[in-house]
C-alpha cells in the first residue's frame, strides 16, 4: 500500500480541532492544511509552514451557476471536469504525494460538511472514484484507502512530476506500465540502462523489489 497518511475534510465547525492539531508538537509537523476558503487567508498567515491556499479545488464559476439554478447534475459534471484540469490536478497530485510520504492532510472548506452539501459530496466522491480514497469527515466517517488503486495513484503522481522514477517503479507493482508514461520512463531510465533497453532496467528494479532488496533511490532528494 503506497498511501500511509490520512485525509479529512473539515468545515468551520471543526476549526478548533484543526488549530489544535497544528499546534500539537506531535501531530503538527506531520499535518498539512489545504485551505479552500477564498474569503480568508487567516490559516496561511497563522500557520505559514503548515497551511497553503487551495481555492483552486473549489468549484469553478460555471459549476456554481448551475448550483444556483438548481441544476445539480450540471454542477456535478462541470465540477468533476474542472477537477481534471491542469491546476486542480496538480494540487491533487501534491495531496496524493503527501499521503504517500505519510503526512496527514486536512482540507478546510467554508461550506458545511453535511449530507446534502453537493459541493463537498462531489469532492469526496471524486477522490473515492478516481483514487480509492475515502476522505474522512468525522469519527464515524473515517479515512479509508483501497490499495487496489496503488498503480493508478503511482502513475498520477509520476506523470505530474511529484515522485521520481525509482519511487514510481517501486510503487506501481508488477503490471506493465501504461503507454501514457512510456516516454517519461524512457527519458528517466535511459541514463541507467547502459544505452540498452531501458525496460530491462525497469524490470530489474521490480525483481529486486519483489525479492525484498533495498529500493533504489535518486542520488539527490529535495524532500
Secondary structure, 3 states (H helix, E strand, C coil): CCCCCCEEEECHHHHHHHHHHHHCCCCHHHEEEEECCCCCCHHHHHCCCCEEECHHHCCCHHHHHHHHCCCHHHHHHHHHHHHCCHHHHHHHHHHHHHHHCCCEEEEECCCCCCCCCHHHHHHHHHHHHHHCEECECCCCCCCEECHHHHHHHHHHHHHCCCCCHHHHHHHHCCCCCCHHHHHHHHHHHHHHCCCCCHHHHHHHHHHHHHCCCCCCCCCCCCC
